[in-house]
Amino acid sequence: ASRGLGDVYKRQMLAWAFPSMYCDYHTHTPLCLHASGTPQEYVQAAVRAGLREYGISDHAPMPGEPFDDWRMKQADMPAYLDWLTEARECAAPHGLTVRSALECDWFPGIEPWIEHLQGLHAWDYLIGSVHYLGEKEEFDNPHRMDFWHRTDVEDAWEQYWERFRNMAASGMFHIMGHADLIKKFGFRPSGDLRRYYEPSLEAMRETGACLELNTAGWHNKCGEQYPDGQFLKMAAEAGIPLTISSDAHRPEDVGRDFKRAGELARQAGFRHLASFQGGRMKLFPLPGI
């Protein structure tokens, strides 16, 4: 009986030390050219949000520069590593753990470049994301809406999910970023969307990839988290691990909507969340379970 009370007391103390017990693994820095804030401001925001871990995962450089105008350049990597170091120094007095990562774009044939990025640092995890279709078509950029004016929605979804599935099957990434980002502006094909979801979820299950519940979708045109509730439920049924993230581009976005996301994850059937250190995943109870 005393041991049980001790366990309860320990959980209460942990809940006090880390009020939310969440990890926010998808955040950015000004080096990507479309984010703002200093390491200290992001750390302070993470502390206010009660996070247990704050992960920095800016848009990774791409070959063939200039590639676009919203990511780090290859020459920025030393500055990025300095940014990570400064964040850790700011976080240390607060007992906040800072994780290092990159958000990498997936293209056909990109594997050698991802291997190059993997070797640049001892990353805790890598996020794989799809932001482009075709050769170099941006579908989620509000300044490139011409894409949707000349594109068949069903064809775009077919392309997106084929690319997402191949990314998951590569086994090169720990976390699959904003899984159904293709819906960002509200464009969806008709019919049962499981025809897109099932192959990607099977690829994730086979490679052990973690799914991201990204809260940024609530603040975009689609008005819905990434991925949608059906995808989340299917992922939980398939035993795919989950992490919750904000995709923060400003300090005030860190940990945004996590309580709402946690409840959604519980409703979908998840009971644990994933954490990462040195490329290894561990599970911890979903807050409130």
Short mmCIF file of the C-alpha atoms (twelve columns), coordinates in Angstrom:
data_MODEL
# 
_entry.id   MODEL 
# 
loop_
_atom_site.group_PDB 
_atom_site.id 
_atom_site.type_symbol 
_atom_site.label_atom_id 
_atom_site.label_alt_id 
_atom_site.label_comp_id 
_atom_site.label_asym_id 
_atom_site.label_seq_id 
_atom_site.Cartn_x 
_atom_site.Cartn_y 
_atom_site.Cartn_z 
_atom_site.pdbx_PDB_model_num 
ATOM 1   C CA . ALA A 1   0.000   0.000  0.000   1 
ATOM 2   C CA . SER A 2   2.793   2.388  0.908   1 
ATOM 3   C CA . ARG A 3   4.512   1.702  -2.400  1 
ATOM 4   C CA . GLY A 4   1.287   2.588  -4.224  1 
ATOM 5   C CA . LEU A 5   1.005   5.870  -2.329  1 
ATOM 6   C CA . GLY A 6   4.629   6.559  -3.184  1 
ATOM 7   C CA . ASP A 7   3.910   6.051  -6.871  1 
ATOM 8   C CA . VAL A 8   0.973   8.443  -6.640  1 
ATOM 9   C CA . TYR A 9   3.167   10.992 -4.874  1 
ATOM 10  C CA . LYS A 10  5.880   10.608 -7.525  1 
ATOM 11  C CA . ARG A 11  3.380   11.168 -10.313 1 
ATOM 12  C CA . GLN A 12  2.061   14.245 -8.547  1 
ATOM 13  C CA . MET A 13  5.580   15.629 -8.164  1 
ATOM 14  C CA . LEU A 14  6.331   14.983 -11.829 1 
ATOM 15  C CA . ALA A 15  3.083   16.664 -12.789 1 
ATOM 16  C CA . TRP A 16  4.127   19.670 -10.711 1 
ATOM 17  C CA . ALA A 17  7.616   19.768 -12.200 1 
ATOM 18  C CA . PHE A 18  6.306   19.359 -15.767 1 
ATOM 19  C CA . PRO A 19  2.673   20.556 -15.708 1 
ATOM 20  C CA . SER A 20  1.890   19.340 -19.227 1 
ATOM 21  C CA . MET A 21  4.568   16.625 -19.561 1 
ATOM 22  C CA . TYR A 22  4.549   17.279 -23.309 1 
ATOM 23  C CA . CYS A 23  7.436   17.515 -25.749 1 
ATOM 24  C CA . ASP A 24  7.213   20.036 -28.590 1 
ATOM 25  C CA . TYR A 25  9.534   18.657 -31.260 1 
ATOM 26  C CA . HIS A 26  8.609   20.769 -34.295 1 
ATOM 27  C CA . THR A 27  9.811   24.364 -33.935 1 
ATOM 28  C CA . HIS A 28  11.806  26.736 -36.105 1 
ATOM 29  C CA . THR A 29  14.391  29.523 -35.937 1 
ATOM 30  C CA . PRO A 30  14.877  32.790 -37.845 1 
ATOM 31  C CA . LEU A 31  17.500  31.043 -39.971 1 
ATOM 32  C CA . CYS A 32  14.659  29.661 -42.123 1 
ATOM 33  C CA . LEU A 33  13.830  33.265 -43.113 1 
ATOM 34  C CA . HIS A 34  10.149  33.069 -42.119 1 
ATOM 35  C CA . ALA A 35  10.361  32.726 -38.319 1 
ATOM 36  C CA . SER A 36  11.199  35.124 -35.518 1 
ATOM 37  C CA . GLY A 37  12.543  35.069 -31.965 1 
ATOM 38  C CA . THR A 38  15.704  34.358 -30.011 1 
ATOM 39  C CA . PRO A 39  16.783  31.126 -28.290 1 
ATOM 40  C CA . GLN A 40  16.032  32.717 -24.934 1 
ATOM 41  C CA . GLU A 41  12.514  33.708 -26.021 1 
ATOM 42  C CA . TYR A 42  11.731  30.206 -27.284 1 
ATOM 43  C CA . VAL A 43  13.072  28.619 -24.099 1 
ATOM 44  C CA . GLN A 44  11.047  30.998 -21.942 1 
ATOM 45  C CA . ALA A 45  7.939   30.118 -23.965 1 
ATOM 46  C CA . ALA A 46  8.644   26.395 -23.539 1 
ATOM 47  C CA . VAL A 47  9.024   26.860 -19.783 1 
ATOM 48  C CA . ARG A 48  5.757   28.805 -19.592 1 
ATOM 49  C CA . ALA A 49  4.041   26.035 -21.545 1 
ATOM 50  C CA . GLY A 50  5.287   23.502 -18.981 1 
ATOM 51  C CA . LEU A 51  7.076   21.388 -21.572 1 
ATOM 52  C CA . ARG A 52  9.371   18.556 -20.562 1 
ATOM 53  C CA . GLU A 53  11.360  18.841 -23.810 1 
ATOM 54  C CA . TYR A 54  11.763  21.521 -26.467 1 
ATOM 55  C CA . GLY A 55  12.937  20.284 -29.870 1 
ATOM 56  C CA . ILE A 56  14.463  22.574 -32.493 1 
ATOM 57  C CA . SER A 57  13.877  21.320 -36.031 1 
ATOM 58  C CA . ASP A 58  14.389  24.043 -38.600 1 
ATOM 59  C CA . HIS A 59  13.987  23.551 -42.344 1 
ATOM 60  C CA . ALA A 60  17.093  21.730 -43.522 1 
ATOM 61  C CA . PRO A 61  19.202  23.046 -46.394 1 
ATOM 62  C CA . MET A 62  18.703  21.539 -49.831 1 
ATOM 63  C CA . PRO A 63  21.173  20.984 -52.662 1 
ATOM 64  C CA . GLY A 64  21.156  23.238 -55.695 1 
ATOM 65  C CA . GLU A 65  20.963  26.543 -53.856 1 
ATOM 66  C CA . PRO A 66  19.193  28.874 -53.997 1 
ATOM 67  C CA . PHE A 67  16.461  26.263 -53.592 1 
ATOM 68  C CA . ASP A 68  13.708  28.463 -52.157 1 
ATOM 69  C CA . ASP A 69  13.391  31.424 -49.806 1 
ATOM 70  C CA . TRP A 70  12.109  29.687 -46.667 1 
ATOM 71  C CA . ARG A 71  14.865  27.434 -45.346 1 
ATOM 72  C CA . MET A 72  18.377  27.481 -43.994 1 
ATOM 73  C CA . LYS A 73  21.209  27.619 -46.464 1 
ATOM 74  C CA . GLN A 74  24.094  25.193 -46.258 1 
ATOM 75  C CA . ALA A 75  26.359  27.982 -45.014 1 
ATOM 76  C CA . ASP A 76  23.948  28.562 -42.101 1 
ATOM 77  C CA . MET A 77  24.616  25.204 -40.445 1 
ATOM 78  C CA . PRO A 78  27.342  26.502 -38.045 1 
ATOM 79  C CA . ALA A 79  25.004  29.310 -36.968 1 
ATOM 80  C CA . TYR A 80  22.228  26.755 -36.447 1 
ATOM 81  C CA . LEU A 81  24.433  24.633 -34.199 1 
ATOM 82  C CA . ASP A 82  25.335  27.788 -32.250 1 
ATOM 83  C CA . TRP A 83  21.606  28.518 -31.917 1 
ATOM 84  C CA . LEU A 84  21.076  25.043 -30.440 1 
ATOM 85  C CA . THR A 85  23.942  25.561 -27.984 1 
ATOM 86  C CA . GLU A 86  22.561  28.908 -26.851 1 
ATOM 87  C CA . ALA A 87  19.107  27.401 -26.363 1 
ATOM 88  C CA . ARG A 88  20.580  24.649 -24.170 1 
ATOM 89  C CA . GLU A 89  22.441  27.204 -22.089 1 
ATOM 90  C CA . CYS A 90  19.243  29.208 -21.587 1 
ATOM 91  C CA . ALA A 91  17.268  26.061 -20.744 1 
ATOM 92  C CA . ALA A 92  19.689  24.544 -18.232 1 
ATOM 93  C CA . PRO A 93  18.632  26.684 -15.228 1 
ATOM 94  C CA . HIS A 94  15.010  25.686 -15.818 1 
ATOM 95  C CA . GLY A 95  15.652  21.945 -16.077 1 
ATOM 96  C CA . LEU A 96  14.268  21.986 -19.620 1 
ATOM 97  C CA . THR A 97  15.709  19.471 -22.069 1 
ATOM 98  C CA . VAL A 98  16.519  20.785 -25.549 1 
ATOM 99  C CA . ARG A 99  16.621  18.343 -28.470 1 
ATOM 100 C CA . SER A 100 18.352  18.924 -31.810 1 
ATOM 101 C CA . ALA A 101 16.786  18.045 -35.146 1 
ATOM 102 C CA . LEU A 102 16.074  19.043 -38.725 1 
ATOM 103 C CA . GLU A 103 12.893  19.099 -40.782 1 
ATOM 104 C CA . CYS A 104 13.896  17.577 -44.118 1 
ATOM 105 C CA . ASP A 105 12.022  17.823 -47.396 1 
ATOM 106 C CA . TRP A 106 11.405  14.626 -49.308 1 
ATOM 107 C CA . PHE A 107 11.948  14.405 -53.042 1 
ATOM 108 C CA . PRO A 108 12.430  11.339 -55.253 1 
ATOM 109 C CA . GLY A 109 16.130  10.492 -55.219 1 
ATOM 110 C CA . ILE A 110 16.879  12.686 -52.185 1 
ATOM 111 C CA . GLU A 111 18.302  9.809  -50.099 1 
ATOM 112 C CA . PRO A 112 22.013  10.679 -50.562 1 
ATOM 113 C CA . TRP A 113 21.364  14.237 -49.425 1 
ATOM 114 C CA . ILE A 114 19.467  13.061 -46.338 1 
ATOM 115 C CA . GLU A 115 22.416  10.808 -45.506 1 
ATOM 116 C CA . HIS A 116 24.661  13.856 -45.822 1 
ATOM 117 C CA . LEU A 117 22.452  15.818 -43.422 1 
ATOM 118 C CA . GLN A 118 22.399  12.911 -40.982 1 
ATOM 119 C CA . GLY A 119 26.188  13.070 -40.767 1 
ATOM 120 C CA . LEU A 120 26.426  16.777 -39.964 1 
ATOM 121 C CA . HIS A 121 25.521  16.421 -36.282 1 
ATOM 122 C CA . ALA A 122 24.385  13.905 -33.672 1 
ATOM 123 C CA . TRP A 123 20.717  14.768 -34.154 1 
ATOM 124 C CA . ASP A 124 18.150  13.481 -31.674 1 
ATOM 125 C CA . TYR A 125 15.641  12.942 -34.490 1 
ATOM 126 C CA . LEU A 126 14.792  13.964 -38.046 1 
ATOM 127 C CA . ILE A 127 11.368  15.052 -39.267 1 
ATOM 128 C CA . GLY A 128 10.396  14.114 -42.807 1 
ATOM 129 C CA . SER A 129 7.974   16.414 -44.618 1 
ATOM 130 C CA . VAL A 130 6.482   16.866 -48.061 1 
ATOM 131 C CA . HIS A 131 6.081   20.483 -49.208 1 
ATOM 132 C CA . TYR A 132 6.545   19.995 -52.950 1 
ATOM 133 C CA . LEU A 133 4.946   17.994 -55.744 1 
ATOM 134 C CA . GLY A 134 6.258   17.344 -59.238 1 
ATOM 135 C CA . GLU A 135 9.650   18.815 -59.968 1 
ATOM 136 C CA . LYS A 136 9.269   21.767 -57.613 1 
ATOM 137 C CA . GLU A 137 5.620   22.716 -57.143 1 
ATOM 138 C CA . GLU A 138 4.809   24.335 -53.787 1 
ATOM 139 C CA . PHE A 139 1.278   23.412 -52.753 1 
ATOM 140 C CA . ASP A 140 1.226   24.896 -49.234 1 
ATOM 141 C CA . ASN A 141 2.631   28.370 -49.895 1 
ATOM 142 C CA . PRO A 142 -0.019  31.123 -49.670 1 
ATOM 143 C CA . HIS A 143 2.048   33.117 -52.179 1 
ATOM 144 C CA . ARG A 144 1.837   30.265 -54.723 1 
ATOM 145 C CA . MET A 145 -1.919  29.765 -54.886 1 
ATOM 146 C CA . ASP A 146 -1.686  29.560 -58.670 1 
ATOM 147 C CA . PHE A 147 -0.817  25.902 -58.113 1 
ATOM 148 C CA . TRP A 148 -4.368  25.173 -56.976 1 
ATOM 149 C CA . HIS A 149 -5.895  27.267 -59.766 1 
ATOM 150 C CA . ARG A 150 -4.408  24.961 -62.395 1 
ATOM 151 C CA . THR A 151 -4.311  21.627 -60.541 1 
ATOM 152 C CA . ASP A 152 -6.825  18.802 -60.254 1 
ATOM 153 C CA . VAL A 153 -7.376  18.206 -56.537 1 
ATOM 154 C CA . GLU A 154 -7.548  14.433 -56.786 1 
ATOM 155 C CA . ASP A 155 -4.360  14.328 -58.870 1 
ATOM 156 C CA . ALA A 156 -2.583  16.514 -56.308 1 
ATOM 157 C CA . TRP A 157 -3.697  14.222 -53.499 1 
ATOM 158 C CA . GLU A 158 -2.523  11.153 -55.421 1 
ATOM 159 C CA . GLN A 159 0.897   12.716 -55.941 1 
ATOM 160 C CA . TYR A 160 1.158   13.891 -52.341 1 
ATOM 161 C CA . TRP A 161 0.302   10.589 -50.720 1 
ATOM 162 C CA . GLU A 162 2.539   8.611  -53.048 1 
ATOM 163 C CA . ARG A 163 5.407   10.879 -52.044 1 
ATOM 164 C CA . PHE A 164 4.464   10.699 -48.356 1 
ATOM 165 C CA . ARG A 165 4.246   6.901  -48.498 1 
ATOM 166 C CA . ASN A 166 7.663   6.636  -50.129 1 
ATOM 167 C CA . MET A 167 9.114   8.956  -47.496 1 
ATOM 168 C CA . ALA A 168 7.696   6.792  -44.713 1 
ATOM 169 C CA . ALA A 169 8.933   3.609  -46.387 1 
ATOM 170 C CA . SER A 170 12.475  4.998  -46.655 1 
ATOM 171 C CA . GLY A 171 13.025  4.559  -42.920 1 
ATOM 172 C CA . MET A 172 15.201  7.696  -42.902 1 
ATOM 173 C CA . PHE A 173 13.050  9.771  -40.554 1 
ATOM 174 C CA . HIS A 174 11.930  9.399  -36.966 1 
ATOM 175 C CA . ILE A 175 8.831   11.607 -37.280 1 
ATOM 176 C CA . MET A 176 6.443   12.095 -40.188 1 
ATOM 177 C CA . GLY A 177 5.600   15.803 -40.282 1 
ATOM 178 C CA . HIS A 178 2.065   17.218 -40.702 1 
ATOM 179 C CA . ALA A 179 0.817   14.107 -42.495 1 
ATOM 180 C CA . ASP A 180 -2.080  15.590 -44.476 1 
ATOM 181 C CA . LEU A 181 -0.582  19.028 -45.143 1 
ATOM 182 C CA . ILE A 182 -2.033  18.755 -48.652 1 
ATOM 183 C CA . LYS A 183 -5.388  19.908 -47.173 1 
ATOM 184 C CA . LYS A 184 -3.896  23.180 -45.834 1 
ATOM 185 C CA . PHE A 185 -6.127  25.445 -47.947 1 
ATOM 186 C CA . GLY A 186 -9.182  23.231 -47.639 1 
ATOM 187 C CA . PHE A 187 -8.907  21.382 -50.953 1 
ATOM 188 C CA . ARG A 188 -10.039 17.765 -50.576 1 
ATOM 189 C CA . PRO A 189 -11.174 15.168 -53.114 1 
ATOM 190 C CA . SER A 190 -14.540 13.496 -52.749 1 
ATOM 191 C CA . GLY A 191 -15.074 9.996  -51.410 1 
ATOM 192 C CA . ASP A 192 -13.491 7.905  -48.702 1 
ATOM 193 C CA . LEU A 193 -10.022 9.316  -47.930 1 
ATOM 194 C CA . ARG A 194 -8.845  6.027  -46.471 1 
ATOM 195 C CA . ARG A 195 -7.658  5.117  -49.955 1 
ATOM 196 C CA . TYR A 196 -4.866  7.660  -49.407 1 
ATOM 197 C CA . TYR A 197 -4.258  6.990  -45.744 1 
ATOM 198 C CA . GLU A 198 -3.973  3.213  -45.578 1 
ATOM 199 C CA . PRO A 199 -0.824  2.709  -47.713 1 
ATOM 200 C CA . SER A 200 1.041   5.450  -45.850 1 
ATOM 201 C CA . LEU A 201 0.047   4.097  -42.456 1 
ATOM 202 C CA . GLU A 202 1.194   0.634  -43.495 1 
ATOM 203 C CA . ALA A 203 4.576   2.061  -44.534 1 
ATOM 204 C CA . MET A 204 4.882   3.863  -41.204 1 
ATOM 205 C CA . ARG A 205 3.980   0.721  -39.303 1 
ATOM 206 C CA . GLU A 206 6.605   -1.306 -41.152 1 
ATOM 207 C CA . THR A 207 9.418   1.200  -40.554 1 
ATOM 208 C CA . GLY A 208 8.422   2.201  -37.019 1 
ATOM 209 C CA . ALA A 209 8.012   5.873  -37.898 1 
ATOM 210 C CA . CYS A 210 6.275   8.199  -35.452 1 
ATOM 211 C CA . LEU A 211 3.261   10.274 -36.456 1 
ATOM 212 C CA . GLU A 212 3.074   13.966 -35.625 1 
ATOM 213 C CA . LEU A 213 -0.155  15.568 -34.439 1 
ATOM 214 C CA . ASN A 214 0.563   19.112 -35.599 1 
ATOM 215 C CA . THR A 215 -1.574  21.854 -34.053 1 
ATOM 216 C CA . ALA A 216 -0.695  24.504 -36.664 1 
ATOM 217 C CA . GLY A 217 -3.544  23.314 -38.882 1 
ATOM 218 C CA . TRP A 218 -6.065  24.860 -36.506 1 
ATOM 219 C CA . HIS A 219 -4.636  28.244 -37.493 1 
ATOM 220 C CA . ASN A 220 -4.620  27.695 -41.253 1 
ATOM 221 C CA . LYS A 221 -7.376  27.769 -43.870 1 
ATOM 222 C CA . CYS A 222 -8.315  24.108 -43.294 1 
ATOM 223 C CA . GLY A 223 -9.130  24.862 -39.639 1 
ATOM 224 C CA . GLU A 224 -8.148  21.354 -38.599 1 
ATOM 225 C CA . GLN A 225 -5.132  19.716 -37.019 1 
ATOM 226 C CA . TYR A 226 -2.751  17.648 -39.129 1 
ATOM 227 C CA . PRO A 227 -3.711  14.860 -39.635 1 
ATOM 228 C CA . ASP A 228 -7.493  14.635 -39.498 1 
ATOM 229 C CA . GLY A 229 -9.404  12.609 -36.932 1 
ATOM 230 C CA . GLN A 230 -9.905  9.611  -39.205 1 
ATOM 231 C CA . PHE A 231 -6.166  9.340  -39.884 1 
ATOM 232 C CA . LEU A 232 -5.415  9.668  -36.163 1 
ATOM 233 C CA . LYS A 233 -7.858  6.894  -35.259 1 
ATOM 234 C CA . MET A 234 -6.425  4.606  -37.935 1 
ATOM 235 C CA . ALA A 235 -2.894  5.322  -36.703 1 
ATOM 236 C CA . ALA A 236 -3.833  4.495  -33.119 1 
ATOM 237 C CA . GLU A 237 -5.440  1.238  -34.237 1 
ATOM 238 C CA . ALA A 238 -2.263  0.371  -36.168 1 
ATOM 239 C CA . GLY A 239 -0.103  0.942  -33.075 1 
ATOM 240 C CA . ILE A 240 1.835   3.819  -34.605 1 
ATOM 241 C CA . PRO A 241 3.575   6.054  -32.019 1 
ATOM 242 C CA . LEU A 242 2.549   9.701  -31.739 1 
ATOM 243 C CA . THR A 243 4.100   13.026 -30.856 1 
ATOM 244 C CA . ILE A 244 2.312   16.366 -30.519 1 
ATOM 245 C CA . SER A 245 3.919   19.499 -31.917 1 
ATOM 246 C CA . SER A 246 3.183   23.144 -32.629 1 
ATOM 247 C CA . ASP A 247 5.267   23.836 -35.758 1 
ATOM 248 C CA . ALA A 248 6.131   27.086 -33.985 1 
ATOM 249 C CA . HIS A 249 7.605   29.903 -36.035 1 
ATOM 250 C CA . ARG A 250 7.287   32.381 -33.146 1 
ATOM 251 C CA . PRO A 251 8.004   31.919 -29.436 1 
ATOM 252 C CA . GLU A 252 4.342   32.464 -28.559 1 
ATOM 253 C CA . ASP A 253 3.394   29.434 -30.681 1 
ATOM 254 C CA . VAL A 254 5.456   26.934 -28.648 1 
ATOM 255 C CA . GLY A 255 3.173   24.361 -27.021 1 
ATOM 256 C CA . ARG A 256 0.113   26.001 -28.578 1 
ATOM 257 C CA . ASP A 257 -3.154  24.044 -28.265 1 
ATOM 258 C CA . PHE A 258 -1.469  21.036 -26.632 1 
ATOM 259 C CA . LYS A 259 -4.252  20.424 -24.131 1 
ATOM 260 C CA . ARG A 260 -6.773  20.322 -26.969 1 
ATOM 261 C CA . ALA A 261 -4.472  18.076 -28.997 1 
ATOM 262 C CA . GLY A 262 -3.939  15.738 -26.053 1 
ATOM 263 C CA . GLU A 263 -7.672  15.278 -25.621 1 
ATOM 264 C CA . LEU A 264 -8.033  14.599 -29.345 1 
ATOM 265 C CA . ALA A 265 -5.243  12.019 -29.149 1 
ATOM 266 C CA . ARG A 266 -7.006  10.284 -26.235 1 
ATOM 267 C CA . GLN A 267 -10.277 10.209 -28.146 1 
ATOM 268 C CA . ALA A 268 -8.475  8.636  -31.114 1 
ATOM 269 C CA . GLY A 269 -7.174  5.863  -28.885 1 
ATOM 270 C CA . PHE A 270 -3.605  6.893  -28.062 1 
ATOM 271 C CA . ARG A 271 -2.324  6.249  -24.547 1 
ATOM 272 C CA . HIS A 272 1.347   7.209  -24.931 1 
ATOM 273 C CA . LEU A 273 3.491   9.830  -26.629 1 
ATOM 274 C CA . ALA A 274 6.969   9.417  -28.055 1 
ATOM 275 C CA . SER A 275 10.172  11.109 -26.963 1 
ATOM 276 C CA . PHE A 276 13.532  11.016 -28.722 1 
ATOM 277 C CA . GLN A 277 17.150  11.098 -27.666 1 
ATOM 278 C CA . GLY A 278 20.072  10.314 -29.939 1 
ATOM 279 C CA . GLY A 279 17.765  8.792  -32.531 1 
ATOM 280 C CA . ARG A 280 16.139  6.424  -30.054 1 
ATOM 281 C CA . MET A 281 12.459  6.570  -29.219 1 
ATOM 282 C CA . LYS A 282 10.914  6.075  -25.790 1 
ATOM 283 C CA . LEU A 283 7.248   6.213  -24.867 1 
ATOM 284 C CA . PHE A 284 5.721   8.047  -21.912 1 
ATOM 285 C CA . PRO A 285 2.097   8.211  -20.774 1 
ATOM 286 C CA . LEU A 286 -0.099  10.685 -22.551 1 
ATOM 287 C CA . PRO A 287 -0.868  13.442 -19.999 1 
ATOM 288 C CA . GLY A 288 -4.164  12.763 -18.305 1 
ATOM 289 C CA . ILE A 289 -4.024  8.986  -18.761 1 
# 
